[in-house]
Every structure is written in structure tokens, then in C-alpha cells.
Amino acid sequence: MAKPSTPKIQQFTLSEKQRIYQILTESFDFDVAIPMAKLSKALIDAGVDKAVYGYKKAKDFCLDMPEFLTLDDIVMGGVPQIIVTISKVTDWVASVPKSPEPVAGAAPMAQPTQAAETPPASSVPAD
């Protein structure tokens, strides 16, 4: 019986890495230990699908972004855990575009809407 083919792992473009960086830095602080499950959920909620890039495991997906992600294996309560730390990329903080190209497999991000301007209250007193 033939094994099902697995997607080939793609190289991230700089734009894709910057977009993932933006998603994560909007959800988490820099230099703080984040459980892998929380980081994965934030990416999923933003529409980033690791499988589109050929990854089965979130750990492998994150290991391919060493510019800003550090992973540590720890044991908590006898259970192995993966902790992720986001590091600041100084060059990217100012250069991440406000409306970057979408990440492959990501749902388009909703653009912020501006509140309708409230007309000034009438200066004529109500009866």
C-alpha cells in the first residue's frame, strides 16, 4: 500500500515571516514564555495554517523562524511542554507593512473600520 504524499515544506518569504511576526506580536509580549498551544491557537485564529507550508507539527513550523522565535522543551508537572519566546526584530518593528501581503493559507485580515463621525450637537435648545 502506498503512503499518502505529504506536502513539501516551503521556504517562508520575508513577507510571510513578517506577517506571522506581526500576528504574534499583536497577541503576545516580547521575551515572555508562551506555551506552544497558545501560540498555535493565535496563528490558527488568524488563519495561518501550518499544513499549507507542509508542516505537520507546530514545533517544526516555529523552528523555521529563528529570526524571532526561540523554543525550549521543559517539563511541568511531569508533562513535557514546549515554550516559545518571541524576540524583537528591530528592523521589522518599523518595516512591517500595515497591510502586508496575505500569508499563504491565511484568511484575509479584517481592516479596521473608522467610527462614523458624530455630527456636533445642535446649539438650539430643545423645547
C-alpha positions as CSV (number, residue, x, y, z in Angstrom):
1,M,0.0,0.0,0.0
2,A,1.4,3.4,-1.0
3,K,1.9,6.0,1.7
4,P,-0.1,9.3,1.1
5,S,2.2,12.0,-0.1
6,T,2.9,14.8,2.3
7,P,3.2,18.3,1.1
8,K,6.8,19.5,0.6
9,I,7.9,22.1,3.2
10,Q,8.1,25.5,1.6
11,Q,10.5,28.2,2.5
12,F,8.9,31.2,4.0
13,T,9.2,34.5,2.1
14,L,10.4,37.5,4.1
15,S,6.9,39.0,3.7
16,E,5.3,35.8,5.2
17,K,7.7,35.8,8.1
18,Q,7.0,39.5,8.8
19,R,3.2,38.8,8.7
20,I,3.5,35.9,11.1
21,Y,5.7,38.1,13.3
22,Q,3.0,40.8,13.2
23,I,0.2,38.4,14.1
24,L,2.2,37.1,17.1
25,T,3.4,40.4,18.4
26,E,-0.2,41.7,18.3
27,S,-1.2,38.8,20.6
28,F,1.9,38.4,22.8
29,D,4.6,40.4,24.5
30,F,8.3,40.1,23.7
31,D,10.6,37.9,25.8
32,V,7.8,36.2,27.7
33,A,7.4,32.4,27.9
34,I,4.4,31.3,25.8
35,P,3.0,27.8,25.8
36,M,3.1,26.4,22.2
37,A,-0.6,25.6,22.4
38,K,-1.4,29.3,23.0
39,L,0.9,30.4,20.2
40,S,-0.6,27.8,17.8
41,K,-4.2,28.9,18.7
42,A,-3.3,32.6,17.9
43,L,-2.0,31.5,14.5
44,I,-5.0,29.4,13.7
45,D,-7.3,32.2,14.8
46,A,-5.5,34.5,12.4
47,G,-6.0,32.0,9.6
48,V,-2.4,30.8,9.4
49,D,-2.4,27.0,8.6
50,K,1.0,25.3,9.1
51,A,-0.2,22.4,6.8
52,V,-0.3,24.8,3.8
53,Y,3.5,25.1,4.2
54,G,3.9,21.3,4.5
55,Y,4.3,21.2,8.3
56,K,2.6,18.6,10.5
57,K,3.9,19.9,13.8
58,A,3.7,23.5,15.1
59,K,7.2,23.0,16.6
60,D,8.8,22.4,13.2
61,F,6.8,25.4,11.8
62,C,8.2,27.6,14.5
63,L,11.8,26.3,14.3
64,D,11.9,27.6,10.8
65,M,11.6,31.2,12.1
66,P,14.7,31.5,14.2
67,E,14.9,35.3,13.5
68,F,12.2,35.9,16.1
69,L,11.1,32.6,17.7
70,T,13.0,30.6,20.3
71,L,11.7,27.2,21.5
72,D,12.5,25.5,24.8
73,D,11.5,22.0,25.9
74,I,10.5,21.9,29.6
75,V,8.7,19.6,32.0
76,M,5.8,20.9,34.0
77,G,4.1,18.6,36.4
78,G,5.8,15.7,34.8
79,V,4.4,16.6,31.4
80,P,6.8,17.7,28.6
81,Q,5.9,21.2,27.3
82,I,7.2,23.4,24.5
83,I,7.7,27.1,25.5
84,V,8.1,29.7,22.8
85,T,9.6,33.2,23.2
86,I,9.2,36.0,20.7
87,S,12.2,38.2,20.3
88,K,12.1,41.7,18.9
89,V,13.4,42.1,15.4
90,T,14.4,45.8,15.4
91,D,14.5,46.1,11.6
92,W,11.0,44.6,11.3
93,V,9.3,46.7,14.0
94,A,9.3,49.8,11.8
95,S,9.2,48.0,8.5
96,V,6.2,45.6,8.9
97,P,3.6,46.9,6.5
98,K,0.3,48.0,7.8
99,S,-1.5,45.9,5.1
100,P,1.0,43.2,4.3
101,E,0.6,40.6,1.6
102,P,-1.5,37.7,3.0
103,V,0.2,34.7,4.4
104,A,-0.3,31.6,2.3
105,G,-3.3,29.8,3.7
106,A,-4.3,32.7,5.9
107,A,-7.7,34.2,5.9
108,P,-7.6,37.9,4.9
109,M,-7.4,40.1,8.0
110,A,-10.3,42.5,8.5
111,Q,-9.3,46.1,8.0
112,P,-10.1,48.4,10.9
113,T,-13.1,50.5,10.4
114,Q,-13.4,54.1,11.4
115,A,-16.3,55.1,13.6
116,A,-18.8,57.3,11.9
117,E,-18.3,60.9,12.8
118,T,-21.0,62.1,15.2
119,P,-22.4,65.4,14.0
120,P,-22.0,68.2,16.5
121,A,-24.9,68.7,18.8
122,S,-27.2,71.5,17.8
123,S,-26.8,74.7,19.6
124,V,-30.5,75.3,19.5
125,P,-32.0,74.2,22.9
126,A,-34.7,71.6,22.7
127,D,-38.2,72.6,23.7
